[in-house]
Amino acid sequence: MVFQRIDRLAIELPEPKYADPNAAAAVQELLGGRFGEMSTLNNYLFQSFNFRQKKKLRPFYELVASITAEEFGHVELVSNAINLCLTGSTHPGDPDTAPMKDAKDKRNTYHFIATAQTAFPGDSMGKAWTGEYVFNSGNLILDLLHNFFLECGARTHKMRVYEMTDHPTAREMIGYLLVRGGVHVLAYAKALEVATGVDVTKLLPIPNLDNRVFDAARKYEDQGVHRRLYTFSDRYYKEIGRIWKGTHPSDGQPLEVVEGAPQGGAIPDLDEVPEEFAPGISAEDFLEIAKRLQRSAGL
């Protein structure tokens, strides 16, 4: 498996008009919690690496592999949402004026002490993400069942965090991931149906709440995002169409396999935070670096 990285986010995130460090702390659960994006990524990553009889069971392997690629982007998206929620939390100043004194009263001081107001691989309580969250039994049906359960758990947590914060950046991200997570839930349900003959889609949605209830998710459903499964490749993983076919259970519209990746949006360029000594490059340092780069390029 070789990955190609695209310098875009899955969607455009709105620039924050205000900081909300406690929202960032809650959103951390969607990154490094047991049901966070780091868990979905690494579960599918190792399942795809270790998949047995890839040729014989190709559509199932390709389903897990293509969703793995999307989960990389989801980890990046949630991390950037956390970063934007933290943007503007403190202000520059002389160290003796304690320019970050308000940070001691925030719920997650780790954001200020360790990561210079950016995301970290941990949950909403500061507990580090662990590989113990990865489930890879080697049994196809059991792994698909686990993935279905994992996506339903992730959807539940997204709904809860959505109800905990009204920060526009956080809600935009969660609204999109509710829709894309719904795609993955349905994809694993359909894979189980193909493999076992059991109509798992009759269990959906879990929780029993339509994505259209959420303002930030409704617009993505209006765009048909809930009906598309991407290959994240222009050559491979096209056999997912043997599983991702038919109509969507919520609106009866046809499901679609899209070769490649979503168009996406720009990755935020984080400003310096002098009070955090980040990135720690002065204007003079930058000019000297520029000169070195020019010399190395022979200019």
N, C-alpha and C positions, 0 to 999 in steps of 0.2 A: 504494500500500500504506500503510495507516494502522494503527499499532499501538496496542493498548489495554494499559496496564500494570496488573497486579493486585498488590496489596501482600501477596503470599504467596510462599513458596518452593515448589518442586515437591514437596518432602517435608519432614517435620519432622526436623531434625538434632538428635541428642542433645547435651545440654550437656556440655562436656568436663570430666572430673575431673582432668585433668592436661594440661600443655602438652607439645607435641612439635614444636619448630621444624624439626627435620630432616624430619619427616613432611610438614610444610607445604611445605618446599623441594621434596620429591619430587612432591607433589600439584600444584605449579606447572606441571609438564609437561602435566597434564591440562587446564590452563587456557590457557597461552600457548605450548605446544609446537607443532610442525608438525602433529601429529594431535590437538591439544587442542580444547577447545570454542570458543575464539575462531576457530579455523580452520574448523570445521564451520559455525559461525554465518555467518562472512563469505563463505565459498564459496557457501552457499545464498542468502544475502542478495543478492549481486550477480548470481547466476544468475537469481533471481526478478525482480530489477529489469530485467535485460537480456533476459529470455526473449522469443524471437521467435514470432509466431503464437500468442499466448496463447489466443485464441478457438478456433482450430482444434485445438490440442493441450492443451485446457483441463485434463484430468485430470493430465497430467504437470506443468504449471505449478502447479496447486493442491497437488500433492504436495510440490514443492520449497518452495512458499510456506508451507505449514502447518508443515513441519519447521523452516523458518527461525524461526518464532515460538517453537517449543519450545526451539530452541537458545539463544535469549535467556535463557530460564529456566535452562538448564544452565550458562551462563556465570555467572549469579548464584549458583547452587547451589554450584559448585566454589569460587567466591570466598569464600562464607560458610564453607565447610568449611575453607579455608585460614586464615581469620580465627579460627575456633574452635580450630584446632590450635595457633595462636600465642598464644591467650589464656592469660595467667598466666606467660608466659615470663620476665618481669622483675618487679621490685618497685619501688615508689616509694622515694625517699630523697634526701638532700642530694646535689647534683651532685658534690661533692668526694669522696663515698664510692663513686663509680662504680657507681651502682645497676644499670647495664646491662652490667657488665663481662663477664658470662657470654656475652653476645651475640657477642663477638668470636670465640668458639670454635664458633659455629654455622655450618652449611654455607653458609647464605645470609644474610650480614650486611645485604644490601639491605633485607630485611624490617624491620630495626631502624633503619637509617640513613635510609631514604628514605620509607617508607610507614607508619611508626608501627605496625608489627606487623600489617599487613594485606596482602591480595593485590595483585599488580601484573600488568600485561599482558606477562608474559615466561615463559620456560620454567624447567626445574628447575636450570639452570646460570646463570640470571640474564640470558640473552639475550632482548632485547625481541622480542615478537611482530612479525611483518612482513607487510605486504600481499602480499609475494611468495609467500606460502602460498596465495593465492587463485587458483583455476583456474576460468576461465569461457571456454570455447572458442567458444561459440555453436552448437556441434553437440550436439543433444539426446542422442544415443547416447553420445558421448564424455563429456559432462558426467555422465550417469548412471553410466557406468563409473567415472569418477573418484570420484563420490560413494560408490559401493559400496566402492571401494578405500580411500577416506578413512575410512569408518566401520569397516572391518575393521582398519585401522591403529590407529584410536582405541581399538577394543576390545582389541587386543593390549596397548597401553600401559596401559590401565586394569587389566588382569590383572596386569601386571608391578608396577605401583605397589601394587596390593592385596597382593601378596606381599612388598613391601618394608616395609609398616607394619601394625601391629596396632592403631593408634589407632582407637577406636570411631567417632569422628565421620568420619574419612577413609573407613573401610570402609563405613559406612552410605551415604555419598554414592556411593562407587564401586559398591557393590552395586546401587543403584538405576539408575545410569547404564549399567551393564553390560546391564541388562534393556532400558532405553529405547534404548540404542545398538543392541541386537539387533533392536529393532523397525525402526529406520532401515535397518539392513543388509538386512533382509528386504523392506522397502518398496522400496528401490532395486533389489533383485534381481527383485521382481515387476514393477516398471516396465520393466526391461530385457526381461523375458519377454514382456510385452505388446507392446513396441516391436519386438522382433526375433524372437520365437518360440523363443528359446534359454532353457532352464530353468536359470537361474543359481542357483536355490535348491539345486541338487545339490552346489554347492561348499560349502554351509554345514554346520556353523559354521566360521568362520576366526577364531582358531585352533581346532583340532579339540577343543574342550572345552566341555561344556554349562554354561550359567549356574548350573544347580542344584548344581554342585560347590562354589560359593561360598555360605557361610552367609548372607552379607549380601544376596545376590541371590535366594536360594531363596524367601524369604517374599514377594517381589514377584511372582515367577512363580506362587506359590500364590494370589495375589490376582488373577491374570489380567492383570497390567500388561503382559506381553509380547505380548498379543493385541490391545491397543488402540492405535489411531492417532487422535489428537485433531485437530480442525479448528482449535482455538484461535480460534474465531469462532462466534457464534450464528446467523450468516446465510450465511456464505460457505464456500468450500472443501469443499463436500459431495461434489463429484465425485471426490474421492480414493477414494470407495467403488467406483469402476469399476476401481481398481487393487488397493486393500486389501480383498480378498475371498477367500473360500475358507477353508481351514483352516491352522493353524500346523503347520509341518513337524515340530516337536519333540514335540507331544502330540496333534495331530489335532483340536484344539479350534477352534471357529469364530473367525475374525478379526472385529473389531468397530470401526466408525468411531464415535467419540464426539464429538458436537457440544459445543464449548466446551473448557474446560481442566480439568486435574485439580484436586481440591479443595485440595491442597497443605498446607503447614504455616507456622507463624509464622516471620518473619524475625528472627534473633537481634539483640538490642539490645546493642551492644558497650559495655562500661563504659569510663570514662575511663582513660587511662594517663598519670598526671602526669609520670612520668619521660621520656615522649616529648613532653610539652607538647601532648597531644591529648585532647580537642578544644581545649583552651586557654581554656575558659570557666570562671571561678570561680563559687562560689555567689553572690557579690555581683553578678557579671556577669549570671548567669542571672536574678536578681530584677529587675535593671534592664531586661533584655530583655523579661521578662514584662510589666513596666509599659509599655514602649513598644508591645508588641503590644495591650495593653488600650486604650491611648490611640488607636492607629490603628483599632481596632474601635469607637471611640466609647463605651467602657465607663468 
